[in-house]
Amino acid sequence: VMASFRYLAPLALGQALEILAAQTRQVKILAGGTDVLVQMRAGTVRPRLVLDIAGLAELKGVRQEDGWIWIGPLCTHQELAGSDLIQRHGLALAQGAALVGSPQIRLRGTIGGNLANASPAADTVPPLVALGAEVQISSLAGSRWVAVESLLQGPAQTTLHPDELITGLRIPARPGKFLSRYEKFGTRNALSIAVASVSAAAMMAEPGHLTGVRIALGSVSPTVMRARGAEELLSASRLDLDLIAQAAASAARECCPIDDVRGSAWYRQHLVEVLLTRILMSWKDGG
Ligand SMILES: Cc1cc2nc3c(=O)[nH]c(=O)nc-3n(C[C@H](O)[C@H](O)[C@H](O)COP(=O)(O)OP(=O)(O)OC[C@H]3O[C@@H](n4cnc5c(N)ncnc54)[C@H](O)[C@@H]3O)c2cc1C
């Protein structure tokens, strides 16, 4: 049985920020509820007040705006996976969203909730990091944009203050030959948590030459991490079989995963190598 709590569902962003400012302790923000309700039922989260933001129209939708693709934090995985703008400018994110849970979870779960829940296995986070996404953090005092990477501190830990709300995400709009991709390995086809995942993004201005490479690894460290050694290797020479093997081996060496019920550290490192190879092979002949 859940402990009793107050429930507020404001219909304007300003109201939501005022409620947060007035009551900074034991408030839980509720979006789709697919993480929060599980935690409340398990008793690991016991809020005094639940602030349901699902009615805030300002936090919904996907649109192109001044060189960015703006994504509302209340965007569901289903919406992201099916969005033309996301598929064109950040295919990896559409692929990550399509691999979350099951149809029911994708219809309710939101990108803001996936990010704020800060699981190392969250499927939209490696794509966001690979795509160079930024997140807008707001409180009554104002709002700021920061890199997604700087928000995440560890499992279930973010730099968000109790009076702050995620009010937007954005990825750069990319003209030209921009490639991005997400690969996840889970132990089943549906409803499985990533044992390891890899997302990569790069420009391919000329065939076989990658620039601006960003590689993000999921489920192999306390929070999503970049494989900077592999990024450098890939930006330095022509994409051929030899370079792919070197970069994939480098990414595997760069992470130090843990052993747990879902997989051993050795197995996870091997998966990183396989998943990155898969992505790079798909790009080798021009994407
Ligand atoms: C059966 C099942 C399968 C799942 N499978 C997957 C999977 O395969 N991959 C995966 O990545 N996840 C999976 N999840 C986890 C979950 O569905 C996702 O993390 C989802 O995106 C969470 O979004 P939500 O809107 O439901 O978040 P909520 O549960 O509403 O919130 C999650 C957290 O984010 C905070 N929050 C939400 N919105 C904001 C905001 N705008 N600003 C600040 N804080 C906010 C909440 O306070 C809470 O701490 C699964 C969950 C279940 C129950």
The ligand as an SDF file (V2000), in Angstrom:
LIG
                    3D

 53 58  0  0  0  0  0  0  0  0999 V2000
    8.0470   -2.4170  -17.6000 C   0  0  0  0  0  0  0  0  0  0  0  0
    9.0230   -1.2980  -17.8190 C   0  0  0  0  0  0  0  0  0  0  0  0
    9.9580   -1.3930  -18.8440 C   0  0  0  0  0  0  0  0  0  0  0  0
   10.8770   -0.3580  -19.0570 C   0  0  0  0  0  0  0  0  0  0  0  0
   11.7740   -0.4750  -20.0870 N   0  0  0  0  0  0  0  0  0  0  0  0
   12.6680    0.5180  -20.3150 C   0  0  0  0  0  0  0  0  0  0  0  0
   13.6330    0.3860  -21.3800 C   0  0  0  0  0  0  0  0  0  0  0  0
   13.6890   -0.6010  -22.1130 O   0  0  0  0  0  0  0  0  0  0  0  0
   14.4990    1.4220  -21.5620 N   0  0  0  0  0  0  0  0  0  0  0  0
   14.4860    2.5290  -20.7750 C   0  0  0  0  0  0  0  0  0  0  0  0
   15.3040    3.4290  -21.0010 O   0  0  0  0  0  0  0  0  0  0  0  0
   13.5940    2.6750  -19.7720 N   0  0  0  0  0  0  0  0  0  0  0  0
   12.6930    1.6930  -19.5230 C   0  0  0  0  0  0  0  0  0  0  0  0
   11.7850    1.8160  -18.4740 N   0  0  0  0  0  0  0  0  0  0  0  0
   11.8670    2.9870  -17.5980 C   0  0  0  0  0  0  0  0  0  0  0  0
   10.8730    4.1420  -17.9210 C   0  0  0  0  0  0  0  0  0  0  0  0
    9.7860    3.7060  -18.6890 O   0  0  0  0  0  0  0  0  0  0  0  0
   11.5840    5.2990  -18.6780 C   0  0  0  0  0  0  0  0  0  0  0  0
   12.6800    5.7500  -17.9140 O   0  0  0  0  0  0  0  0  0  0  0  0
   10.6200    6.4590  -18.9720 C   0  0  0  0  0  0  0  0  0  0  0  0
   11.1500    7.2480  -20.0140 O   0  0  0  0  0  0  0  0  0  0  0  0
   10.3640    7.3390  -17.7690 C   0  0  0  0  0  0  0  0  0  0  0  0
    9.5330    8.4130  -18.1860 O   0  0  0  0  0  0  0  0  0  0  0  0
    8.2170    8.8200  -17.3720 P   0  0  0  0  0  0  0  0  0  0  0  0
    7.6250    9.9860  -18.0570 O   0  0  0  0  0  0  0  0  0  0  0  0
    7.3260    7.6460  -17.1580 O   0  0  0  0  0  0  0  0  0  0  0  0
    8.8880    9.2520  -16.0090 O   0  0  0  0  0  0  0  0  0  0  0  0
    8.3090    9.3740  -14.5250 P   0  0  0  0  0  0  0  0  0  0  0  0
    8.2080    8.0240  -13.9060 O   0  0  0  0  0  0  0  0  0  0  0  0
    7.1090   10.2380  -14.4880 O   0  0  0  0  0  0  0  0  0  0  0  0
    9.5550   10.1630  -13.8760 O   0  0  0  0  0  0  0  0  0  0  0  0
   10.8580    9.6050  -13.8280 C   0  0  0  0  0  0  0  0  0  0  0  0
   11.7870   10.5170  -13.0320 C   0  0  0  0  0  0  0  0  0  0  0  0
   11.9840   11.7260  -13.7310 O   0  0  0  0  0  0  0  0  0  0  0  0
   11.5430   12.8550  -12.9660 C   0  0  0  0  0  0  0  0  0  0  0  0
   10.9790   13.7750  -13.9740 N   0  0  0  0  0  0  0  0  0  0  0  0
   10.0890   13.4710  -14.9530 C   0  0  0  0  0  0  0  0  0  0  0  0
    9.9120   14.5270  -15.7570 N   0  0  0  0  0  0  0  0  0  0  0  0
   10.6980   15.5230  -15.2940 C   0  0  0  0  0  0  0  0  0  0  0  0
   10.9500   16.8710  -15.7030 C   0  0  0  0  0  0  0  0  0  0  0  0
   10.3700   17.4110  -16.7840 N   0  0  0  0  0  0  0  0  0  0  0  0
   11.8250   17.6100  -14.9760 N   0  0  0  0  0  0  0  0  0  0  0  0
   12.4570   17.0710  -13.8900 C   0  0  0  0  0  0  0  0  0  0  0  0
   12.2570   15.8160  -13.4650 N   0  0  0  0  0  0  0  0  0  0  0  0
   11.3830   15.0480  -14.1540 C   0  0  0  0  0  0  0  0  0  0  0  0
   10.5570   12.2770  -11.9590 C   0  0  0  0  0  0  0  0  0  0  0  0
   10.4550   13.0610  -10.8050 O   0  0  0  0  0  0  0  0  0  0  0  0
   11.2150   10.9340  -11.6810 C   0  0  0  0  0  0  0  0  0  0  0  0
   12.2880   11.0740  -10.7760 O   0  0  0  0  0  0  0  0  0  0  0  0
   10.8590    0.8000  -18.2350 C   0  0  0  0  0  0  0  0  0  0  0  0
    9.8880    0.9000  -17.2050 C   0  0  0  0  0  0  0  0  0  0  0  0
    8.9940   -0.1320  -16.9850 C   0  0  0  0  0  0  0  0  0  0  0  0
    7.9780   -0.0050  -15.8790 C   0  0  0  0  0  0  0  0  0  0  0  0
  1  2  1  0
  2  3  1  0
  2 52  2  0
  3  4  2  0
  4  5  1  0
  4 50  1  0
  5  6  2  0
  6  7  1  0
  6 13  1  0
  7  8  2  0
  7  9  1  0
  9 10  1  0
 10 11  2  0
 10 12  1  0
 12 13  2  0
 13 14  1  0
 14 15  1  0
 14 50  1  0
 15 16  1  0
 16 17  1  0
 16 18  1  0
 18 19  1  0
 18 20  1  0
 20 21  1  0
 20 22  1  0
 22 23  1  0
 23 24  1  0
 24 25  2  0
 24 26  1  0
 24 27  1  0
 27 28  1  0
 28 29  2  0
 28 30  1  0
 28 31  1  0
 31 32  1  0
 32 33  1  0
 33 34  1  0
 33 48  1  0
 34 35  1  0
 35 36  1  0
 35 46  1  0
 36 37  1  0
 36 45  1  0
 37 38  2  0
 38 39  1  0
 39 40  1  0
 39 45  2  0
 40 41  1  0
 40 42  2  0
 42 43  1  0
 43 44  2  0
 44 45  1  0
 46 47  1  0
 46 48  1  0
 48 49  1  0
 50 51  2  0
 51 52  1  0
 52 53  1  0
M  END
$$$$
